[in-house]
Structures are given as C-alpha cells and as structure tokens.
C-alpha cells in the first residue's frame, strides 16, 4: 500500500479539532487526531506544509519506519507541535493497517487484556452541595470513579469547575477555552490563591467521603498550581481520604519537585498530560516518583509513542491514566481505548462525553457501559469523519485561561 494523499481537516463543533486523513492507492483511509488545544493551526500548518509532502509515495504499512523518519529526520525533535503531528500520522497508519487486516486495532496490539477500561468522570461544583450533586449525577450516569474539583471561597472562577461566575456562568464541560464576543481572541484571566485552595480542599474530600463512603475511587487535579512543599502538604492532608491519585500537583517541567512530594506523602501521584515523549518520564520512572502516566496518544507520538512509554512504565510498576478530556477528539479517544484494552499495565481512563455536535462530525463505535469503555469491534479505530458536518463548523480561535495570583503575577494553572 502506498500513500497517495495526506489531508488535514479543521473543524469546530463547539471546540476546535484538527484531523489528519491519510489515503492509500488501494482506497483505504485512516484518521489521526492532531489537536493541540489553543495552538491548533500550528500543528495543521506543520502537517500540511512539512509532513504531508514527505508521506506521498511511502509504504503505508511501514509504521515504525515512518515514525522514526519523521522524528529523527526533522532534526528538531520532540516538542508539542512536532509530536502531535507525528501522532496524527502514526494513528492514521495504524487505522489503515487494522482496516486492511479486517480487525479492530486492539487485536493488532496483542488482543484484549480486559473486558473494558475503567473510566473516571469530572464532578465539580462552585460549593460543596453543588459538588455532591455533581457526584450523584456522574454515578447515575454509570461512572465508578470520580474526579473531584471544587470552587474556592473568595475566588470567582476556578479552572476545572464546570460553572463559574467570571466566565458568565457557562459550563466548562465542552469548551474551557473561551472565545470573546467581539475583538481578538485572548486568554481569559482568572485570579488564583493557593493558600485558600490548600485550606479548603481537605474539607471538600471529607464531605465527599462522608456522603459516598470509602469505596468510591476519588481523583483530584492540582493543575500544576502548587510549589513542591505546598503539594507535599496537600498530599499529606488528603491521605485520610484515600485518593486514587493526586494529579499535576506541580509544573511538569520541574521533575525534581516530585522527589519532595514523594518524600512527604503516600498519596499516589499522576503527571504527564503536558509531556510529549517517553524521554520526559525517564527520571520519574527510574526513581519511582509517580504512579500513573498521563500522556495522550494525541500528544505523545501516537499509538507507537504511547505504547513505547507504557512498556517502559510497566518495568517500574507504573500504570496508565491517559489524558481524555474533550480537547482530545473522538479519533484520539478511540486510539486510547484500543491501547487501554491491550496493555497489561492499564490503570484508568479519563472520559468526558463529547458534545452532540462533535459526535455528528465524528461517528464513533466506542461505548460506555457500567463504568467501562470499550472501543468496539469495527476494523481500525472505529471512527468515521463526516466531512459535510465538519464543514458546517468553521475554526474559531479559543484559548485556555491564564491564572494570576492575588498580587497580579502570572501563575501556572
């Protein structure tokens, strides 16, 4: 099979997505997710101007060779734009190979290790009563594990909390990246107070445990907003509530911070949604500083790149917890689910339901039943792109918010 075309489709059914479609001379086509939230057009241009011309004429079945060709041949290795582009190519080629074999992708990855992938949902509230209602709603929807995020007294808006006064009360569920009513698109600015957050969160988890008991797996995302000693304090304070994990406690680029946190708390730690290569994890894995890797197929070099990372993590007893909010398109989510089913060291899968508009553009075969996700049995990824629907939702710039401390300093979020 030779590649005859590699085309990009940019669409915005509520939020922006970049999709790569690779076509072969025998009529097969495959899809890859190239979405990089807030920087979508950078990846689209990289694919269209630099990668697509290199692909035409190549053997579509030579997946590993193509991965290395794009990774090593560019000289400028790694980085989110490059790795998202490679991920899209790699995932599309795996989609084609599985379609050619007439099998769902997970069968080509070694077959199923489980009947489904345990998923966690995002419960949040501006206050504790609203949060408890959100947990109940997620349990009613079938989730068996819940991420808990809460508003902070004195702060109008907190990233990760679905409704916020500063954002006009709109829900974060489908598009936390905001678009202005008029004028140029710029990130919204939200005020952040770490000390208030640290005071508040233990009481939040105490209330959730009192309401729902000790058996429900609970997760929490710090969104990179703590110093190492602050994160160590939070991890210690949350130990009585038996978290499944504390995620992104400190900025990911400072890996030595995890040594401080690990030395002070037994709360399991997860990190990596902003990482894009196995090389970002080597210190964390070798020194056993984390319990879950959080990268996404979309951002970490595709199925090939993510499988390489998970195989290394397995050597150290570290499990998967792949990134899966709604800025991962259904193409990227499907690829994650095939890996979830196939790898031995699966941990949990983040899952936010896409909007009806998104599911009109991307027709999926994966399912969510009794808390478990399954990619389905169609050949390939099991996702089709409805280009007519995609054309009805043109790209619109949107950006995630910027956090500022109470003194006005720009802060990690």
C-alpha positions in Angstrom: 0.0 0.0 0.0 1.4 3.4 -1.0 0.2 6.7 0.4 -1.5 8.9 -2.2 -2.7 11.8 -0.1 -2.5 13.2 3.4 -5.1 15.9 4.1 -6.0 18.0 7.2 -9.5 18.9 8.3 -10.0 21.7 10.8 -13.4 21.9 12.4 -15.0 23.5 15.5 -18.2 21.7 16.6 -18.2 23.6 19.9 -14.4 23.4 20.2 -11.5 23.2 17.7 -10.2 19.9 16.3 -7.5 19.1 13.7 -7.8 15.7 11.9 -5.4 14.1 9.5 -6.7 11.7 6.9 -4.2 9.5 5.0 -5.4 7.7 1.8 -3.7 4.8 0.1 -3.6 3.6 -3.5 -5.9 0.7 -2.7 -8.7 3.0 -1.4 -8.2 2.6 2.3 -8.0 5.7 4.5 -7.1 6.3 8.1 -7.6 9.1 10.6 -5.3 10.7 13.2 -6.0 13.3 15.8 -3.7 16.4 15.6 -5.5 18.7 18.0 -3.3 20.9 20.2 -5.7 23.0 22.3 -5.1 26.7 21.7 -2.4 26.1 19.1 -4.4 24.0 16.6 -3.3 25.9 13.5 0.4 25.4 14.3 0.0 21.6 14.0 -2.2 21.9 11.0 0.4 24.0 9.2 3.2 21.7 10.3 1.3 18.7 8.8 0.2 20.5 5.6 3.4 22.3 4.7 6.1 20.0 6.1 4.8 16.4 6.7 2.2 15.7 4.1 4.6 16.2 1.1 7.0 13.6 2.7 4.3 11.0 3.1 3.1 10.7 -0.5 4.5 7.6 -2.1 5.7 6.0 1.2 4.6 2.5 2.2 1.6 2.9 4.5 2.4 -0.4 6.3 5.9 0.7 7.4 4.6 2.4 10.6 7.7 2.2 12.7 10.0 3.3 9.9 7.7 6.3 9.2 7.6 7.2 12.9 11.4 7.3 13.1 11.7 9.0 9.7 9.5 11.9 10.9 11.0 12.0 14.4 14.7 11.8 13.5 14.6 13.4 10.1 13.3 16.8 11.3 16.5 17.4 13.4 14.3 19.5 15.8 13.0 16.6 17.9 10.1 16.4 20.3 8.0 19.4 21.3 4.2 19.5 21.3 3.7 20.6 17.7 6.1 18.0 16.2 4.8 15.2 18.4 1.2 16.0 17.8 1.9 15.9 14.1 3.7 12.6 14.3 0.9 11.2 16.5 -1.6 12.0 13.8 0.4 10.3 11.1 1.1 7.3 13.3 -2.5 6.8 14.4 -3.8 7.2 10.9 -1.4 4.5 9.7 -2.4 2.1 12.5 -6.1 2.8 11.5 -5.2 1.8 7.9 -3.3 -1.3 8.9 -6.1 -2.6 11.1 -8.7 -1.9 8.4 -6.5 -3.8 5.9 -6.4 -6.7 8.3 -10.2 -6.5 8.9 -9.6 -6.3 12.7 -10.2 -3.7 15.5 -6.9 -2.1 16.3 -6.5 -3.6 19.7 -6.2 -7.1 18.1 -3.1 -5.9 16.3 -1.7 -4.7 19.6 -1.8 -8.1 21.2 -5.5 -8.6 21.9 -7.6 -7.7 24.9 -6.3 -7.9 28.5 -9.7 -6.9 29.9 -13.3 -6.6 29.0 -13.3 -2.8 29.3 -11.4 0.2 30.5 -12.5 1.7 33.8 -13.3 5.4 33.3 -13.5 8.4 35.6 -15.7 11.4 35.1 -15.3 15.0 36.1 -17.5 16.1 39.0 -17.3 19.7 40.2 -19.2 22.4 42.0 -18.9 26.0 43.0 -19.6 24.9 46.6 -19.8 21.6 48.4 -23.5 21.0 47.9 -23.2 21.6 44.2 -20.2 19.3 44.0 -22.1 16.5 45.8 -25.0 16.8 43.4 -22.5 16.5 40.5 -21.0 13.4 42.0 -24.5 11.9 42.3 -25.2 12.8 38.7 -22.0 11.1 37.5 -22.8 8.0 39.5 -26.2 7.9 37.9 -24.6 8.1 34.5 -22.7 4.9 35.3 -19.3 6.2 36.4 -17.5 4.1 39.0 -14.6 6.6 39.6 -14.9 10.4 40.0 -12.5 13.3 39.8 -13.4 15.9 42.4 -12.9 19.6 41.8 -14.3 22.5 43.9 -14.7 26.2 43.8 -12.6 28.1 46.4 -14.2 30.6 48.8 -13.3 34.1 47.7 -12.4 33.2 44.0 -15.0 33.9 41.3 -13.7 31.3 38.9 -11.6 28.1 39.2 -10.3 26.2 36.2 -11.8 22.6 36.3 -15.1 23.7 37.9 -17.8 23.5 35.4 -19.7 26.7 36.2 -18.0 30.0 37.1 -19.2 33.5 37.6 -16.2 35.0 36.0 -17.0 33.1 32.8 -20.6 34.3 32.7 -21.8 31.0 34.3 -21.2 28.9 31.2 -20.2 25.3 31.8 -16.6 24.2 31.2 -17.7 20.7 30.1 -17.2 21.1 26.3 -15.0 24.2 25.9 -12.9 25.6 28.7 -11.0 27.5 26.1 -13.0 30.7 25.7 -14.0 32.9 22.8 -14.7 36.6 23.1 -18.0 38.1 22.0 -16.0 40.6 19.8 -12.5 41.7 19.1 -9.4 39.5 19.0 -9.3 36.2 20.9 -7.2 36.4 24.1 -7.0 34.2 27.1 -9.3 35.0 30.0 -7.6 35.9 33.2 -8.6 34.2 36.5 -7.4 35.1 40.0 -5.8 32.3 42.0 -5.0 31.9 45.7 -3.0 28.8 46.6 -3.2 29.2 50.3 -7.0 29.4 50.2 -7.1 26.3 48.0 -4.9 24.4 50.4 -7.1 25.3 53.3 -10.3 24.4 51.5 -9.6 21.0 49.8 -9.3 18.7 52.8 -12.8 19.7 54.0 -14.1 19.1 50.4 -12.8 15.5 50.4 -14.1 14.9 54.0 -17.6 15.9 52.8 -17.4 13.7 49.7 -16.2 10.7 51.7 -18.9 11.2 54.4 -21.5 11.2 51.7 -20.3 8.4 49.4 -18.3 6.2 51.6 -14.7 4.8 51.4 -15.1 2.6 48.4 -15.6 5.1 45.6 -12.3 5.9 43.8 -11.7 9.7 44.0 -9.2 11.7 42.0 -8.1 15.3 42.1 -6.2 17.6 39.7 -3.9 20.3 41.0 -3.4 21.8 37.5 0.3 22.5 38.2 -0.6 25.3 40.7 1.5 24.3 43.7 5.1 24.6 44.8 6.7 21.3 45.8 6.2 21.9 49.5 2.6 23.0 49.0 1.9 19.9 47.0 3.6 17.8 49.7 1.3 19.4 52.3 -1.8 18.7 50.2 -0.9 15.1 49.6 -0.4 14.6 53.3 -3.6 16.4 54.2 -5.6 14.2 51.8 -4.1 10.9 52.9 -7.1 10.1 55.2 -9.4 10.3 52.2 -7.6 7.6 50.2 -7.3 9.3 46.8 -6.9 7.2 43.7 -4.4 9.9 42.6 -3.3 13.5 43.0 -2.6 14.8 39.5 -0.3 17.5 38.2 0.5 18.9 41.7 3.4 20.9 40.4 4.6 22.2 37.0 5.6 19.2 34.9 8.9 20.6 33.7 10.4 20.5 37.2 10.7 16.8 37.7 12.9 17.2 40.8 9.7 18.6 42.5 8.3 15.1 42.6 11.1 14.0 44.9 9.9 16.5 47.6 6.3 15.4 47.2 7.1 11.7 47.3 9.2 12.1 50.4 6.2 13.6 52.4 3.1 11.7 51.3 1.8 8.3 50.3 -1.0 9.7 48.2 -0.5 8.2 44.7 0.8 10.7 42.1 -0.1 11.2 38.4 1.5 13.5 35.9 2.3 14.0 32.2 -0.6 15.4 30.2 1.7 18.2 29.1 4.5 15.7 28.3 5.0 14.6 24.7 7.8 12.0 24.8 8.9 8.9 26.7 12.1 10.9 27.4 10.1 13.2 29.6 9.4 10.3 32.0 12.8 8.6 32.4 13.7 10.2 35.7 10.2 10.0 37.1 10.0 6.3 36.3 13.6 5.3 37.3 13.3 7.0 40.7 9.7 5.7 41.2 8.4 9.2 41.7 4.9 8.7 40.1 2.3 6.0 40.0 0.4 6.9 36.7 1.5 8.4 33.4 -1.0 10.9 32.0 0.1 11.5 28.4 -2.4 11.2 25.5 -2.0 9.3 22.2 -2.7 12.6 20.5 0.2 14.5 22.1 2.9 11.8 22.7 3.7 10.4 19.3 0.6 8.3 18.6 -0.1 4.7 19.2 3.6 3.8 18.7 4.9 6.6 21.0 2.3 5.8 23.7 2.9 2.1 23.6 6.7 2.7 23.9 6.0 4.8 27.0 3.6 2.3 28.6 6.0 -0.6 28.1 8.8 1.4 29.9 6.3 2.3 32.7 5.4 -1.3 33.1 9.0 -2.2 34.0 8.6 0.1 37.1 5.1 -1.0 38.0 3.6 2.3 36.8 0.2 2.3 35.2 -1.6 4.2 32.5 -4.1 7.1 33.1 -4.3 8.6 29.7 -5.5 12.2 29.2 -9.0 12.2 27.8 -10.9 15.5 28.1 -12.9 16.9 25.2 -9.9 18.6 23.6 -8.9 15.0 22.6 -11.1 14.3 19.6 -13.1 11.1 19.3 -10.3 9.9 17.0 -7.7 10.3 19.7 -10.1 8.8 22.3 -10.7 5.7 20.2 -6.9 5.2 19.8 -6.5 5.5 23.6 -9.3 2.9 24.2 -7.6 0.3 21.9 -4.4 0.7 23.9 -6.3 0.6 27.2 -7.7 -2.7 26.2 -4.4 -4.2 25.0 -1.8 -3.1 27.6 -1.2 -5.1 30.8 -0.4 -2.0 33.0 -3.7 -0.2 32.4 -4.8 2.0 35.3 -7.8 4.2 34.4 -9.1 6.3 31.5 -10.2 9.9 31.8 -13.5 10.3 29.9 -15.6 13.4 29.2 -18.5 12.9 26.9 -18.2 14.9 23.7 -21.0 17.3 22.6 -23.7 16.1 20.2 -22.2 18.5 17.6 -18.8 16.8 17.9 -20.4 13.3 17.6 -22.2 14.5 14.5 -18.8 15.3 12.9 -17.0 12.1 14.3 -19.1 8.9 14.2 -17.8 6.5 16.8 -18.2 2.9 17.6 -16.9 3.0 21.2 -19.3 2.5 24.1 -19.6 3.3 27.8 -21.4 0.7 29.9 -21.4 0.2 33.7 -18.4 2.4 34.1 -16.3 0.7 31.4 -15.3 2.0 28.0 -14.8 -0.3 25.0 -13.5 0.7 21.6 -15.9 -1.6 19.6 -15.3 -4.3 17.1 -15.2 -2.4 13.8 -12.0 -2.7 11.8 -9.4 0.0 12.5 -10.1 2.7 15.1 -13.9 2.5 14.6 -14.3 6.3 13.9 -15.5 7.9 10.7 -15.2 11.6 9.8 -18.4 13.3 8.4 -16.8 16.0 6.3 -20.1 17.6 5.4 -20.9 18.1 9.1 -17.3 19.2 9.7 -17.6 22.0 7.1 -20.6 23.5 9.0 -18.4 24.3 12.0 -15.5 26.6 10.9 -12.5 27.2 13.1 -12.7 29.9 15.7 -9.7 30.9 17.8 -10.1 30.0 21.5 -7.6 30.0 24.4 -7.4 28.4 27.9 -7.5 30.9 30.8 -4.4 32.4 32.4 -4.1 32.4 36.2 -2.8 35.3 38.1 -2.0 35.3 41.8 -3.8 37.9 44.0 -0.7 40.2 43.6 -1.2 40.1 39.8 1.7 37.7 39.0 1.0 35.2 36.1 0.9 31.8 37.6 0.8 28.1 36.5 -2.6 26.7 36.1 
